[in-house]
Amino acid sequence: MAKKAKKVKTAKGAELRIVNPDAAGIDIADGIMQVCVPADRSKDNNRTFGAYTSDLHAISAWLRECGIKTVAMESTGVYWIPLFCRLQEDGLDVVLTNARDVKNITERKTDESDAEWLMLLHQYGLLKASFQPHNDAKRMRTLTRHRDTLSREASSIVLRMQKAMQQMNIKLTLVLSDITGKSGIRIIEAILAGERDPKRLAELADIQCKTPKEEITKALEGNWEEDLMFVLRQNYDTFKHYCIQLGECDAELEKLMENYRAEVAKVEGTSYSPAKNAAIIKRPGIPWASTWKGRHTKCGE
């Protein structure tokens, strides 16, 4: 593991000593990997590699050939991930650092100078490693972020559905706090199926709905424009697609969480059983309907 900076007192004052002599620096871009090792390890110590998988293997082989034990790289977008994993799998200690902490302001910025600057900072132990989860925790983070993206995109589709209904003067949002709840979905599906009678549509509202049926009936008197109905139908189909994807994402998260629960139980020295641990670590996924559910629901779920 890479060492931290060490300050020593000399006759000339305090000085920093090299604590990671076997360190390298890598400047990462989409198609280029600039790798710098100490000058005494290779005649051409600052090399340019490609970003294909074969290039990543070549980088790892060259670093090990040069006797490198620890590597520093910036967290540039997502370009660092394949090389980071490759080097870790090959037994190298990799320090991923924030680009803001390694700005080189003393000379012209080039890939070569950035890679050398990273190497120098790492040799003196001046880089702070960013936290990187492993195994199931890393996979769960990836899927959780993906689920959040799906949820936000689905929410934007709901807003488009609301816009189409508002243009038809269907004031469903005034009488239902959540148009994607039970009552809202029943009414929207009936409208898309061809029902236009406001009274019949109002009868589809859940029995727990606090809004009077008479008011719901008034809200469902619209002009039913064909182009807006087309927009509503397409947005609703897209919304249902997102719901399916969210459900699949929840199922995949549940699989990973089961593995994580077992690992936690193993570390704590306790026996694992799904029924016992479910009460301790709750399911990470939530039903899609609750994603858009308002705080003050009038019409149930």
C-alpha positions as CSV (number, residue, x, y, z in Angstrom):
1,M,0.0,0.0,0.0
2,A,1.2,3.5,-0.9
3,K,2.8,5.5,2.0
4,K,1.8,9.0,3.1
5,A,4.1,12.1,3.1
6,K,7.0,12.1,5.5
7,K,8.6,15.3,6.7
8,V,12.1,15.3,8.2
9,K,14.2,17.9,9.8
10,T,17.7,18.7,8.3
11,A,20.3,21.3,8.8
12,K,18.7,23.3,6.0
13,G,15.2,23.0,7.6
14,A,12.2,20.7,7.0
15,E,12.3,18.5,3.9
16,L,10.0,16.0,2.3
17,R,11.4,12.5,1.6
18,I,10.4,10.1,-1.1
19,V,8.2,7.5,0.5
20,N,7.0,5.7,-2.6
21,P,10.1,5.1,-4.8
22,D,8.3,2.5,-6.9
23,A,5.5,4.8,-8.0
24,A,4.1,5.7,-11.5
25,G,1.7,8.3,-12.7
26,I,-1.0,7.9,-15.4
27,D,-2.8,10.7,-17.2
28,I,-6.1,9.4,-18.6
29,A,-8.2,10.4,-21.6
30,D,-10.8,8.8,-23.8
31,G,-8.3,7.4,-26.3
32,I,-4.9,7.9,-24.8
33,M,-3.1,6.8,-21.6
34,Q,0.0,8.7,-20.7
35,V,2.2,6.6,-18.3
36,C,5.3,8.0,-16.5
37,V,7.7,5.9,-14.4
38,P,10.9,7.1,-12.6
39,A,13.7,7.9,-15.1
40,D,16.0,5.2,-13.8
41,R,13.5,2.5,-14.7
42,S,13.4,2.9,-18.5
43,K,15.1,5.0,-21.2
44,D,11.7,6.0,-22.5
45,N,10.1,6.6,-19.1
46,N,7.1,8.7,-20.2
47,R,5.1,6.6,-22.7
48,T,1.9,7.0,-24.6
49,F,-0.5,4.0,-24.9
50,G,-3.9,3.5,-26.4
51,A,-7.1,2.8,-24.6
52,Y,-8.1,-0.6,-26.0
53,T,-8.1,-3.7,-23.8
54,S,-4.8,-4.9,-25.3
55,D,-3.3,-1.5,-24.5
56,L,-4.4,-1.8,-20.8
57,H,-2.6,-5.2,-20.6
58,A,0.5,-3.7,-22.2
59,I,0.5,-0.8,-19.6
60,S,0.2,-3.3,-16.7
61,A,3.0,-5.5,-18.1
62,W,5.3,-2.5,-18.7
63,L,4.7,-1.2,-15.2
64,R,5.5,-4.6,-13.6
65,E,8.6,-4.9,-15.8
66,C,9.8,-1.5,-14.5
67,G,9.3,-2.7,-10.9
68,I,6.4,-0.4,-10.2
69,K,4.3,-1.3,-7.1
70,T,1.9,1.6,-6.8
71,V,0.2,3.8,-9.4
72,A,-1.6,7.2,-9.2
73,M,-4.3,8.3,-11.6
74,E,-6.9,11.0,-11.8
75,S,-10.6,10.2,-11.7
76,T,-11.4,11.5,-15.2
77,G,-15.0,10.8,-16.1
78,V,-15.4,7.0,-16.3
79,Y,-12.3,6.5,-18.5
80,W,-10.2,5.4,-15.5
81,I,-12.4,2.5,-14.6
82,P,-11.1,-0.2,-17.0
83,L,-7.5,0.5,-16.3
84,F,-8.1,0.8,-12.6
85,C,-9.6,-2.6,-12.5
86,R,-6.9,-4.1,-14.8
87,L,-4.1,-2.8,-12.6
88,Q,-5.8,-3.9,-9.4
89,E,-6.4,-7.4,-10.8
90,D,-2.7,-7.6,-11.7
91,G,-1.6,-6.9,-8.1
92,L,-0.7,-3.2,-8.3
93,D,-1.7,-0.7,-5.6
94,V,-3.8,2.0,-7.4
95,V,-4.4,5.4,-5.9
96,L,-7.4,7.2,-7.5
97,T,-7.2,10.9,-6.8
98,N,-9.4,13.9,-7.4
99,A,-8.2,16.1,-10.4
100,R,-8.7,19.2,-8.2
101,D,-6.0,18.0,-5.8
102,V,-3.3,17.5,-8.5
103,K,-3.4,20.7,-10.6
104,N,0.0,21.5,-12.1
105,I,0.1,25.3,-12.3
106,T,3.9,25.6,-12.7
107,E,4.3,24.7,-16.3
108,R,2.4,24.3,-19.6
109,K,-0.2,21.6,-19.3
110,T,0.5,18.5,-21.5
111,D,-0.3,14.8,-21.1
112,E,3.4,14.1,-20.4
113,S,3.8,16.8,-17.8
114,D,0.5,15.7,-16.0
115,A,1.6,12.1,-15.8
116,E,5.1,13.1,-14.5
117,W,3.4,15.5,-12.0
118,L,1.2,12.7,-10.7
119,M,4.2,10.4,-10.3
120,L,6.2,13.0,-8.4
121,L,3.3,13.8,-6.0
122,H,2.7,10.1,-5.4
123,Q,6.4,9.5,-4.8
124,Y,6.4,12.0,-2.0
125,G,3.1,10.7,-0.6
126,L,1.1,13.9,-1.3
127,L,-1.9,12.3,-2.9
128,K,-5.2,11.5,-1.1
129,A,-6.9,8.4,-2.4
130,S,-10.6,8.5,-3.2
131,F,-12.8,5.9,-1.7
132,Q,-13.6,3.0,-3.9
133,P,-16.0,0.3,-2.8
134,H,-15.4,-3.3,-3.8
135,N,-17.4,-6.2,-5.1
136,D,-21.1,-6.2,-4.2
137,A,-21.0,-2.7,-2.7
138,K,-19.6,-1.3,-6.0
139,R,-22.3,-3.1,-8.0
140,M,-25.1,-2.0,-5.7
141,R,-23.9,1.6,-6.1
142,T,-23.9,1.3,-9.9
143,L,-27.4,-0.1,-9.9
144,T,-28.7,2.4,-7.3
145,R,-27.5,5.3,-9.5
146,H,-29.0,3.7,-12.5
147,R,-32.3,3.3,-10.7
148,D,-32.2,6.9,-9.6
149,T,-31.8,7.9,-13.3
150,L,-34.7,5.7,-14.3
151,S,-36.9,7.3,-11.6
152,R,-36.1,10.8,-12.6
153,E,-36.8,10.1,-16.3
154,A,-40.1,8.4,-15.4
155,S,-41.0,11.5,-13.3
156,S,-40.4,13.7,-16.4
157,I,-42.7,11.5,-18.4
158,V,-45.4,11.9,-15.8
159,L,-45.1,15.7,-16.2
160,R,-45.6,15.3,-20.0
161,M,-48.7,13.3,-19.3
162,Q,-50.0,16.0,-17.0
163,K,-49.2,18.6,-19.7
164,A,-51.2,16.7,-22.4
165,M,-54.2,16.5,-20.0
166,Q,-54.0,20.1,-19.0
167,Q,-54.2,21.1,-22.7
168,M,-57.3,19.0,-23.0
169,N,-58.6,20.8,-19.8
170,I,-58.6,17.4,-18.0
171,K,-57.9,18.7,-14.4
172,L,-57.0,15.4,-12.9
173,T,-54.1,16.9,-10.9
174,L,-56.6,19.1,-9.0
175,V,-58.6,16.2,-7.6
176,L,-55.8,13.5,-7.3
177,S,-52.6,14.2,-5.6
178,D,-50.9,11.4,-7.6
179,I,-52.1,10.6,-11.1
180,T,-49.9,7.5,-11.1
181,G,-51.7,6.0,-8.1
182,K,-54.5,3.4,-8.3
183,S,-57.2,5.9,-9.1
184,G,-55.2,7.9,-11.6
185,I,-54.0,4.8,-13.5
186,R,-57.5,3.4,-13.7
187,I,-58.9,6.7,-15.1
188,I,-56.1,7.2,-17.6
189,E,-56.3,3.7,-18.9
190,A,-60.1,4.0,-19.3
191,I,-59.6,7.3,-21.2
192,L,-57.1,5.7,-23.5
193,A,-59.5,2.8,-24.0
194,G,-62.1,5.2,-25.3
195,E,-64.2,6.1,-22.3
196,R,-65.4,9.7,-22.4
197,D,-68.2,9.8,-19.9
198,P,-67.0,11.9,-16.9
199,K,-69.3,10.2,-14.4
200,R,-68.2,6.7,-15.4
201,L,-64.6,7.8,-15.2
202,A,-65.1,9.3,-11.8
203,E,-66.5,6.0,-10.5
204,L,-63.1,4.5,-11.1
205,A,-61.6,6.5,-8.3
206,D,-60.6,4.5,-5.3
207,I,-63.0,4.2,-2.4
208,Q,-60.4,5.9,-0.1
209,C,-60.4,9.0,-2.3
210,K,-61.2,12.1,-0.2
211,T,-62.3,14.2,-3.2
212,P,-66.1,14.0,-3.8
213,K,-67.1,12.1,-7.0
214,E,-69.0,15.2,-8.2
215,E,-65.8,17.3,-8.2
216,I,-63.9,14.5,-10.0
217,T,-66.6,14.4,-12.6
218,K,-66.2,18.1,-13.3
219,A,-62.4,17.7,-13.6
220,L,-62.9,15.0,-16.3
221,E,-64.9,17.2,-18.7
222,G,-62.4,17.8,-21.5
223,N,-62.1,18.4,-25.2
224,W,-60.4,15.1,-26.1
225,E,-58.2,16.4,-29.0
226,E,-56.9,13.5,-31.1
227,D,-53.3,14.8,-31.3
228,L,-53.1,15.3,-27.5
229,M,-54.6,11.9,-26.9
230,F,-51.9,10.5,-29.1
231,V,-49.3,12.3,-27.0
232,L,-50.9,11.0,-23.8
233,R,-50.9,7.5,-25.0
234,Q,-47.3,7.4,-26.0
235,N,-46.2,9.0,-22.8
236,Y,-48.2,6.5,-20.8
237,D,-46.7,3.6,-22.7
238,T,-43.2,5.1,-22.0
239,F,-44.1,5.4,-18.3
240,K,-45.1,1.8,-18.1
241,H,-41.8,0.8,-19.8
242,Y,-39.9,2.7,-17.1
243,C,-42.0,0.9,-14.4
244,I,-41.0,-2.4,-15.8
245,Q,-37.3,-1.4,-15.9
246,L,-37.5,-0.1,-12.3
247,G,-39.0,-3.5,-11.2
248,E,-36.2,-5.4,-12.9
249,C,-33.6,-3.1,-11.3
250,D,-35.2,-3.7,-7.9
251,A,-34.9,-7.5,-8.4
252,E,-31.3,-7.2,-9.4
253,L,-30.5,-5.1,-6.4
254,E,-32.2,-7.6,-4.2
255,K,-29.9,-10.3,-5.5
256,L,-26.9,-8.2,-4.7
257,M,-28.2,-7.3,-1.3
258,E,-28.7,-11.0,-0.4
259,N,-25.0,-11.5,-1.1
260,Y,-24.1,-8.4,0.9
261,R,-26.2,-9.6,3.9
262,A,-24.4,-12.9,3.8
263,E,-21.0,-11.1,3.8
264,V,-22.0,-8.9,6.7
265,A,-23.2,-11.9,8.7
266,K,-19.9,-13.7,8.0
267,V,-17.8,-10.7,9.2
268,E,-19.9,-10.4,12.3
269,G,-19.7,-14.1,13.0
270,T,-23.4,-14.7,13.0
271,S,-25.5,-17.2,11.0
272,Y,-27.3,-15.9,8.0
273,S,-30.9,-16.6,7.1
274,P,-33.0,-14.4,4.7
275,A,-35.9,-14.1,7.2
276,K,-33.6,-13.1,10.1
277,N,-31.5,-10.6,8.3
278,A,-34.4,-9.0,6.3
279,A,-35.5,-7.3,9.5
280,I,-32.0,-5.9,10.0
281,I,-31.2,-4.7,6.5
282,K,-34.3,-3.7,4.6
283,R,-34.7,-4.2,0.9
284,P,-33.0,-1.5,-1.1
285,G,-35.6,-1.4,-3.9
286,I,-39.0,0.2,-3.5
287,P,-42.2,-0.3,-5.5
288,W,-42.4,2.0,-8.5
289,A,-45.7,3.5,-7.5
290,S,-44.2,4.9,-4.3
291,T,-41.6,6.7,-6.4
292,W,-44.1,9.4,-7.5
293,K,-46.5,9.1,-4.6
294,G,-47.3,12.5,-3.0
295,R,-47.0,13.2,0.7
296,H,-50.7,13.8,1.0
297,T,-52.3,11.1,-1.0
298,K,-56.1,11.5,-1.6
299,C,-56.7,8.4,-3.6
300,G,-54.6,5.6,-2.0
301,E,-51.7,4.2,-3.9
